């Protein structure tokens, strides 16, 4: 892992993206931090799963809290921004 996980900062991305790379997710601005995240982790969600039959990147944004509270927040966020949204990898 590239650093301590912090909500509104940390995201996980595939190994093709180096630790420290910036990912901007405009629709999450104000909902989860500023919408600007740093690749600090890897995980099965991003290394094994690819959206749209492999044509889209999978970025996993860190949410702090219990599994149950994170699941509730994920549902709320999905209702607001959708399951798939634009991510700008810088």
C-alpha positions, 0 to 999 in steps of 0.5 A: 500500500502506498500510504495510510487510507484516508476518506476523500483522498485514497483510491485503489486502481489497477497496477497499470497506475502507479502509487501517487497518481491523481484521479479526479472524479468530478461528480464526487466533489463535495460528496466524498472530499474534493473529488480528487483522489490519490492512488494508494492501494490495489485490490481485487475489485480493481485488479480482477473486475473491469467494467463494460467488458474490459473497456473502462477503468475500475477505481475504488474510492475508500470510504471510512466506517463500518461495513454496514455504514459504507454499504449504505453510503455507497447506495446513496452515492450510487443514487446521486452519481450513478454506478459508472461515472467519469474519472480523469486519470492524471 
